[in-house]
Amino acid sequence: MSLKRLHVLFDDDDILLDAVKEIVKSKIYIHEVYTPFPVHGLDKAMKLKPTKISITTFIYGCIGFTVSILMMNYIMIVDWPQDIGGKPSFSYIENMPAFVPIMFELTVFFAAHLMVITFYLRSKLWPFKEAENPDPSTTDDKFLIDMDSGSNLSKTKSMLKKMGAISIKEVKE
């Protein structure tokens, strides 16, 4: 038996959060929740796994740090050594304290910019992409749950109405 998809609309974030908890407790699969602003605790209520984005940020920061060290060593020591302020450039280690701001800035630059690129690629948000929002009111003041109907459609609909749903629509997959 194929399950139908439901688009359930709510007008309050607290009611939405309670409804999501009940739906998850009923073991009905939630495909997505559309909200006009971040709802605190929604990820825990949906039992979503934590993201690994901090690991990639650390890796991107390490890449920026490495690039900064290699770049400054090549520019200031190998390619064109200069005597700046009475400090000759004999080795990178001797001059490293002067390079700390550059190392910091490039670490942050690489981490931030590569994370934005990673976020857009991971979210499949590229230029000229069509919006996937099923109901435009979710960008203003409504909250929508895109979910399966469960094994008993009428029971699921009555449960959602009791939870405070203002609209329930059956949607073709």
trRosetta pair geometry for C-beta under 8 A, 3 or more apart (Angstrom, degrees):
i j d omega theta_ij theta_ji phi_ij phi_ji
1 151 8.0 79 88 -139 138 71
3 148 4.5 15 140 -164 142 109
3 149 5.3 -173 -174 40 87 87
3 150 7.1 113 -141 13 121 11
3 151 7.8 -63 -101 -81 105 39
4 148 7.5 125 77 -162 40 59
4 149 4.3 36 63 -19 84 138
4 153 6.4 33 36 -103 125 122
4 170 5.3 -19 164 -151 138 103
4 171 7.4 137 173 53 87 52
4 173 7.9 -150 -144 -34 45 97
5 31 7.1 -5 -137 -8 116 141
5 146 6.6 0 -178 -174 114 81
5 147 7.1 155 -156 85 68 30
5 148 6.3 -56 -104 -103 57 44
5 149 7.0 -122 -84 -33 10 86
5 170 7.4 118 76 -163 53 55
5 171 4.5 -51 89 69 103 98
5 172 7.6 10 39 110 108 5
5 173 5.6 122 -12 -77 123 82
6 145 7.7 13 102 99 93 89
6 146 7.7 170 85 -150 49 39
6 147 5.4 -21 61 69 93 82
6 148 7.3 45 14 142 89 11
6 149 5.3 112 -30 -86 110 74
6 156 7.2 -164 -22 130 157 129
6 157 7.8 -166 -120 -85 147 79
6 160 7.6 -141 146 -48 151 165
6 168 5.9 -20 -166 -165 116 89
6 169 6.9 144 -158 74 61 45
6 170 6.2 -38 -100 -100 68 51
6 171 6.8 155 -108 12 16 93
7 134 5.7 -131 -118 123 142 146
7 135 6.7 141 171 -34 136 122
7 144 5.8 -11 -171 -167 90 113
7 145 7.5 161 -154 77 42 49
7 146 5.8 -10 -103 -101 74 69
7 167 7.8 -13 110 114 86 98
7 168 7.5 154 79 -155 51 41
7 169 4.6 -12 57 60 99 101
7 171 5.4 70 -18 -33 104 130
8 19 7.5 -149 124 159 139 146
8 144 6.8 146 74 -156 46 57
8 145 4.5 -12 58 55 102 99
8 147 6.6 -11 6 25 115 114
8 160 5.3 -111 -130 -159 139 140
8 165 4.9 -67 -169 -129 101 132
8 167 7.3 166 -154 88 40 58
8 168 5.3 -2 -107 -107 77 76
8 169 8.0 -165 -72 26 38 64
9 135 6.7 -88 -93 113 116 175
9 137 7.4 34 -143 81 130 129
9 142 5.5 -14 -164 180 103 125
9 143 7.1 135 -160 75 52 49
9 144 5.4 -21 -99 -98 66 78
9 165 6.5 100 63 -167 50 82
9 166 5.3 -64 100 65 96 90
9 167 4.0 15 39 52 120 100
9 168 7.7 -142 20 -65 75 38
9 169 7.9 44 -16 -2 103 99
10 13 7.9 126 114 -84 123 27
10 15 5.3 -168 -166 97 127 109
10 16 4.5 171 79 -76 154 87
10 19 6.5 -162 -72 14 145 152
10 142 6.9 145 73 -168 43 72
10 143 4.4 -27 65 68 96 103
10 144 7.6 -175 21 -76 73 31
10 145 7.4 46 -8 -12 110 99
10 164 6.4 58 -131 110 100 96
10 165 6.0 -72 -79 -114 77 55
10 166 6.4 132 -118 6 29 93
11 15 7.5 23 59 50 56 138
11 141 6.9 22 -149 136 80 92
11 142 5.9 -43 -99 -114 63 72
11 143 7.2 -171 -80 20 15 87
11 166 5.5 47 -21 -21 106 143
12 15 4.2 75 75 12 105 109
12 16 6.6 -168 93 -12 53 85
12 143 7.6 -72 63 14 23 128
12 164 7.1 -41 41 142 112 143
13 16 5.2 -49 -145 35 36 119
13 17 6.3 40 156 -23 66 102
13 35 7.1 62 -110 -143 102 126
13 37 7.9 -53 -80 68 143 96
13 39 4.9 -168 -159 -118 117 113
13 143 6.3 133 -95 -55 60 149
14 17 5.7 -50 -148 32 32 112
14 18 6.6 30 153 -14 63 104
15 18 5.9 -55 -150 39 32 110
15 19 6.2 34 151 -21 65 109
15 163 6.8 130 -179 155 90 79
15 164 4.2 -80 -164 86 134 149
16 19 5.6 -59 -148 37 29 112
16 20 6.3 30 156 -22 66 104
16 33 7.4 116 176 -162 120 126
16 35 7.4 128 141 -96 167 112
16 39 6.6 -84 91 -128 129 165
16 42 7.7 -13 123 -105 110 111
16 143 4.3 -43 -87 115 147 156
16 145 7.3 168 -150 -48 92 107
17 20 5.8 -50 -147 32 30 111
17 21 6.7 32 153 -19 61 104
17 39 6.3 -163 -70 163 102 128
17 41 6.1 42 -141 93 132 113
17 42 6.4 -107 -105 -88 87 72
17 45 5.7 -163 -159 -56 75 166
18 21 5.7 -55 -153 34 33 113
18 22 6.5 29 152 -16 66 106
18 163 6.6 -175 107 -158 99 100
18 164 7.9 61 72 24 120 126
19 22 5.7 -57 -149 38 33 110
19 23 6.1 33 154 -21 68 107
19 145 6.9 -131 117 -28 123 152
19 160 7.0 56 -150 -134 121 71
19 163 4.3 103 -102 160 95 142
19 164 6.9 -118 -61 51 120 92
19 165 7.1 106 -122 -62 151 88
20 23 5.7 -53 -143 36 31 111
20 24 6.2 30 157 -17 65 107
20 30 6.7 16 -140 -76 88 164
20 33 6.7 -10 -96 -86 130 147
20 42 6.6 56 53 -144 172 76
20 45 4.5 76 105 134 119 126
20 46 5.9 -54 176 -69 126 76
20 145 6.8 -174 -87 -103 84 133
21 24 6.0 -57 -148 38 27 108
21 25 6.2 28 152 -19 63 110
21 45 5.0 -79 -70 -151 78 105
22 25 5.5 -56 -146 38 31 113
22 26 6.3 28 154 -17 65 107
22 159 7.1 -166 142 167 128 113
22 163 6.1 -151 47 -97 152 133
23 26 5.7 -58 -150 39 30 109
23 28 5.0 -78 -172 63 82 109
23 30 6.0 84 120 -60 135 112
23 145 7.0 168 -22 176 169 155
23 147 6.3 -73 -170 -131 145 160
24 27 7.5 37 177 -77 36 31
24 28 7.7 -98 -81 52 24 67
24 30 7.0 -47 -73 -7 82 121
24 45 6.6 176 2 161 145 67
24 46 6.4 -173 -75 -128 135 36
24 47 6.0 142 -159 -1 142 113
26 150 6.7 -30 138 -107 121 138
26 156 7.9 144 140 -112 153 85
26 159 7.1 72 -75 161 161 165
28 147 5.9 53 136 172 109 122
28 148 5.7 -151 -174 71 84 91
28 149 7.7 -98 -150 118 123 13
28 150 4.4 -51 -104 -75 117 99
28 156 6.7 115 -102 -123 156 122
29 147 6.6 164 95 -157 52 75
29 148 4.6 49 56 6 92 122
30 33 6.5 5 168 -49 128 93
30 46 6.0 -100 69 -133 139 105
30 145 6.0 -64 -138 -167 109 102
30 146 7.2 102 -171 77 67 55
30 147 4.7 -38 -110 -100 60 98
30 148 8.0 -111 -71 12 29 75
31 146 4.4 -60 65 110 109 101
31 147 6.2 -166 8 -91 79 34
31 148 7.4 112 -35 -36 95 72
32 145 7.9 172 92 -155 47 44
32 146 4.5 15 54 45 83 119
33 39 7.9 -68 130 33 134 134
33 42 6.3 -137 84 -177 152 130
33 46 6.9 -134 -7 -72 130 138
33 143 7.1 0 -178 -178 94 95
33 144 7.1 167 -157 88 50 52
33 145 5.4 -15 -108 -106 81 68
33 146 7.4 -151 -75 21 34 74
34 133 6.1 117 -141 -138 145 85
34 134 6.9 -163 -13 34 155 88
34 135 7.0 153 83 47 149 91
34 138 4.1 24 128 173 114 158
34 143 7.0 170 87 -157 61 48
34 144 4.3 3 52 56 106 101
34 146 7.2 62 -13 -19 100 103
35 38 7.0 109 95 -105 132 17
35 39 5.3 -126 -132 -22 170 109
35 42 7.3 -125 -22 -72 151 168
35 138 6.6 -87 -97 -172 11 98
35 143 5.1 5 -106 -119 78 92
35 144 8.0 -158 -65 30 47 62
36 138 6.0 -165 -57 168 76 50
36 139 5.7 107 -113 -166 88 20
36 140 5.9 -88 -102 70 142 14
36 141 6.1 -22 -7 -78 159 24
36 142 7.3 95 -30 46 113 40
36 143 7.5 -97 1 -76 81 69
38 42 7.7 -146 -176 21 64 126
39 42 4.2 77 85 -40 104 125
39 143 7.5 49 -55 -120 143 136
41 44 5.3 -56 -160 43 61 111
41 45 5.8 64 143 -26 82 104
42 45 5.5 -55 -144 38 33 113
42 46 6.2 24 159 -11 67 108
43 46 6.0 -60 -145 43 28 104
43 48 4.6 -75 -163 44 81 122
44 47 7.2 29 -176 -79 36 40
44 48 7.7 -80 -68 35 23 80
51 54 7.7 116 101 -5 85 78
52 55 4.8 -28 176 26 87 120
52 56 6.7 86 124 -17 83 94
53 56 5.8 -55 -153 39 41 108
53 57 6.3 46 148 -24 69 105
53 115 7.1 77 -177 -146 101 106
53 118 7.6 152 -135 113 88 130
53 119 7.7 38 -131 -83 129 88
54 57 5.4 -50 -147 34 36 117
54 58 6.5 40 153 -21 65 101
55 58 5.8 -52 -153 33 32 112
55 59 6.6 31 150 -17 64 105
56 59 5.5 -52 -147 37 37 113
56 60 6.2 37 153 -19 68 104
56 114 7.9 -138 154 124 99 107
56 115 6.9 134 110 -105 105 80
56 118 5.9 162 142 -167 148 171
57 60 5.7 -54 -146 38 31 110
57 61 6.3 34 152 -21 64 105
57 111 5.2 56 -168 -163 77 104
57 115 5.4 19 -98 -84 88 127
58 61 5.6 -54 -149 35 31 114
58 62 6.5 33 152 -20 64 103
58 111 7.9 26 -80 -120 17 118
59 62 5.6 -52 -151 34 33 112
59 63 6.6 36 149 -20 64 102
60 63 5.5 -49 -150 33 36 114
60 64 6.5 37 151 -18 65 103
60 110 5.3 -167 164 136 84 90
60 111 4.6 131 101 -110 106 52
60 114 4.1 -167 -137 73 136 137
60 115 6.2 -149 40 -48 163 80
60 118 7.8 -120 -57 -20 141 137
61 64 5.6 -53 -150 37 34 112
61 65 6.3 37 151 -21 66 105
61 107 4.8 40 -162 -175 82 90
61 108 7.5 19 -120 -77 95 33
61 110 6.5 149 -104 83 31 103
61 111 4.1 13 -71 -70 81 121
62 65 5.5 -50 -145 36 33 114
62 66 6.3 34 155 -18 65 106
62 107 8.0 34 -66 -134 20 96
63 66 5.8 -56 -148 38 30 111
63 67 6.3 30 154 -19 65 107
63 110 5.5 -148 88 162 92 147
63 114 7.5 52 62 -21 137 165
64 67 5.7 -53 -144 37 31 111
64 68 6.3 33 156 -22 64 105
64 106 4.7 -179 175 139 95 76
64 107 4.4 148 99 -112 118 34
64 108 7.3 -146 126 24 161 25
64 109 6.1 158 -140 66 138 77
64 110 2.7 -166 -71 24 113 135
64 111 6.1 -84 2 -27 142 73
65 68 5.8 -55 -150 33 29 111
65 69 6.6 26 154 -16 63 105
65 103 6.0 41 -137 -170 73 92
65 106 7.1 146 -84 96 32 99
65 107 4.7 30 -65 -92 81 104
65 110 8.0 -115 -15 41 52 140
66 69 5.9 -55 -149 35 32 108
66 70 6.3 24 157 -11 66 109
67 70 5.9 -60 -144 44 29 107
67 71 5.8 30 158 -22 66 113
67 106 6.2 -136 84 163 100 133
67 110 6.8 134 32 -68 134 145
68 71 5.8 -56 -140 39 26 111
68 72 6.1 18 164 -12 64 109
68 99 7.6 150 154 165 104 109
68 102 5.7 164 -162 131 117 88
68 103 4.6 149 118 -113 145 56
68 105 7.9 135 -107 67 140 71
68 106 3.7 159 -72 61 117 148
68 107 6.8 -60 -6 -43 141 73
69 72 6.3 -60 -144 40 24 102
69 73 6.1 24 158 -18 63 111
69 92 7.5 73 -168 178 83 145
69 99 8.0 100 -108 136 57 142
69 103 6.7 39 -62 -109 74 109
70 73 5.8 -57 -144 38 27 111
70 74 6.3 23 160 -15 64 109
71 74 6.1 -61 -149 38 26 106
71 75 6.1 14 160 -10 65 114
71 106 7.7 176 37 -108 139 165
72 75 5.9 -58 -135 45 30 104
72 76 5.4 -6 179 12 70 119
72 77 7.9 61 135 -5 63 97
72 92 7.1 111 109 -136 97 108
72 99 5.0 89 -178 -138 165 138
72 102 6.1 120 -73 101 132 145
72 103 7.7 -62 -6 -64 146 83
73 76 7.0 -64 -119 52 15 86
73 77 5.1 -33 -166 31 57 126
73 78 6.5 46 142 -11 72 105
73 92 4.6 -24 -107 -87 93 139
74 77 7.2 -39 -79 52 8 83
74 78 5.0 -42 -139 44 47 122
74 79 5.6 45 159 -19 71 110
75 78 7.8 35 0 48 13 82
75 79 5.7 -31 -125 41 30 125
75 80 6.9 -27 -177 41 55 93
76 79 8.0 31 -6 47 16 88
76 80 7.6 -46 -115 74 26 69
76 81 6.7 63 163 -111 50 57
76 82 7.3 -77 -148 27 72 88
76 89 5.4 -140 157 -141 86 147
76 92 7.6 110 81 -106 108 76
76 95 6.7 -130 134 104 139 154
76 99 7.7 -141 22 -81 158 123
77 81 5.8 27 -142 -87 30 100
77 89 5.4 -145 -100 159 61 110
77 90 8.0 9 -136 123 97 14
77 91 6.8 35 -130 -143 133 23
77 92 5.4 -65 -45 -63 151 81
77 95 7.7 -173 -71 37 101 135
78 81 7.7 110 4 -48 9 91
81 88 7.4 38 163 -177 117 74
81 89 4.0 -157 -152 76 95 118
81 90 7.8 71 -155 -73 146 30
82 89 6.2 51 48 -3 45 129
83 86 6.9 15 171 -112 97 16
83 87 7.0 164 -160 70 59 38
83 88 5.1 -24 -107 -95 88 67
83 89 7.3 -135 -81 -2 43 81
84 87 5.9 -27 71 56 69 93
84 89 7.5 47 11 -45 95 104
87 94 7.7 -180 -175 135 104 107
87 95 6.4 124 147 -103 127 97
87 98 7.5 152 93 -31 162 149
89 94 7.9 172 -139 76 40 114
89 95 5.9 -8 -120 -37 76 152
90 94 6.1 35 59 27 91 150
91 94 4.9 96 65 3 89 103
91 95 7.3 173 88 6 51 89
92 95 6.3 -81 -155 52 32 94
92 96 6.2 60 151 -65 71 89
92 99 7.9 -24 -167 5 84 156
93 96 5.6 -22 -146 -19 32 120
95 98 5.3 -46 -180 36 78 115
95 99 6.4 72 127 -21 85 107
96 99 5.4 -68 -149 41 42 110
96 100 7.1 70 154 -53 71 79
97 100 6.0 -18 -159 -20 40 114
99 102 5.1 -57 -167 44 68 115
99 103 5.8 72 136 -27 86 101
100 103 5.6 -55 -145 36 33 113
100 104 6.3 34 158 -20 67 105
101 104 5.7 -54 -147 37 32 112
101 105 6.2 28 158 -17 67 109
102 105 5.9 -56 -143 39 30 109
102 106 6.2 23 161 -12 66 109
103 106 6.3 -61 -145 41 25 104
103 107 6.3 30 156 -23 62 109
104 107 5.8 -59 -151 33 27 113
104 108 6.5 19 157 -11 65 108
105 108 6.0 -58 -149 41 30 106
105 109 6.0 34 153 -24 66 110
106 109 5.3 -49 -137 37 34 117
106 110 6.2 32 163 -17 67 104
107 110 6.4 -58 -148 37 23 104
107 111 6.3 19 157 -15 61 112
108 111 5.8 -59 -143 40 29 110
108 112 6.0 23 163 -16 67 112
109 112 6.3 -62 -145 39 22 104
109 113 6.1 4 168 -4 62 115
110 113 6.4 -64 -137 45 23 99
110 114 5.7 11 172 -6 64 118
111 114 6.6 -65 -138 45 17 101
111 115 6.1 18 162 -22 59 115
112 115 5.9 -63 -149 35 23 110
112 116 6.7 23 156 -19 62 104
113 116 5.8 -50 -152 31 34 111
113 117 6.6 31 152 -14 64 105
114 117 5.5 -52 -148 39 38 113
114 118 6.1 41 151 -21 68 106
115 118 5.5 -52 -143 39 33 113
115 119 6.2 39 155 -24 66 103
116 119 5.7 -51 -147 33 29 113
116 120 6.5 26 156 -14 63 105
117 120 6.0 -57 -150 38 30 108
117 121 6.3 24 156 -13 65 109
118 121 5.9 -60 -144 42 29 107
118 122 5.8 25 160 -17 68 113
119 122 5.9 -59 -139 41 25 107
119 123 5.9 10 164 -5 63 116
119 125 7.8 -16 128 41 76 121
120 123 6.1 -64 -137 48 24 101
120 125 4.8 -97 -146 73 71 92
120 126 6.5 102 163 -80 107 58
121 124 7.4 22 -179 -77 31 39
121 126 7.9 46 -96 -68 52 98
124 129 7.2 145 141 -134 77 155
125 129 6.1 -137 -144 40 46 152
126 129 5.3 107 59 -42 63 117
133 136 6.6 93 116 -89 124 45
133 138 6.1 -155 -166 63 113 119
133 139 6.6 19 -168 -44 165 105
134 138 7.8 52 61 5 70 138
134 144 6.4 -150 67 140 108 158
134 146 6.5 123 3 -82 148 121
134 171 7.5 -31 -153 -110 143 156
135 138 5.1 92 82 -14 91 103
135 142 6.8 -63 119 92 128 133
135 144 5.3 141 36 -65 127 152
136 139 6.0 -45 -172 22 57 110
136 140 7.5 40 140 -8 72 107
137 140 5.5 -64 -157 42 52 110
137 141 6.8 -52 177 53 86 66
137 142 4.1 33 127 21 106 131
138 142 5.3 -75 -83 83 54 85
138 143 6.6 88 -126 -112 91 24
138 144 4.9 -68 -79 2 133 111
142 166 7.9 -102 -135 53 111 132
146 171 7.8 -40 -139 40 90 152
149 153 4.8 -8 168 -106 131 81
149 156 5.4 165 -178 58 64 160
149 170 7.4 13 -80 -118 129 93
150 153 7.2 162 66 -82 82 39
150 155 7.1 -93 101 80 135 99
150 156 4.3 157 35 -73 127 131
152 155 3.8 35 108 22 120 119
152 156 6.3 157 89 -19 65 86
153 156 5.7 -59 -148 37 29 111
153 157 6.3 27 157 -18 66 106
153 170 8.0 14 -154 -96 130 122
154 157 5.7 -52 -145 36 32 111
154 158 6.4 29 157 -16 65 105
155 158 6.0 -56 -147 38 29 107
155 159 6.3 33 152 -21 63 108
156 159 5.6 -55 -149 36 30 114
156 160 6.4 28 154 -18 65 106
157 160 5.8 -56 -148 37 31 110
157 161 6.4 33 154 -20 66 104
157 168 5.6 144 -134 126 90 165
158 161 5.6 -50 -146 35 34 113
158 162 6.5 36 154 -20 64 104
159 162 5.9 -56 -153 35 30 111
159 163 6.6 29 149 -20 63 108
160 163 5.5 -56 -150 35 35 114
160 165 4.3 12 155 -10 95 144
160 168 5.7 108 100 -87 143 131
161 164 8.0 100 178 -30 29 11
161 165 5.7 -73 -89 49 38 100
161 168 7.2 -72 -63 -19 82 135
165 168 5.5 53 135 -57 143 95
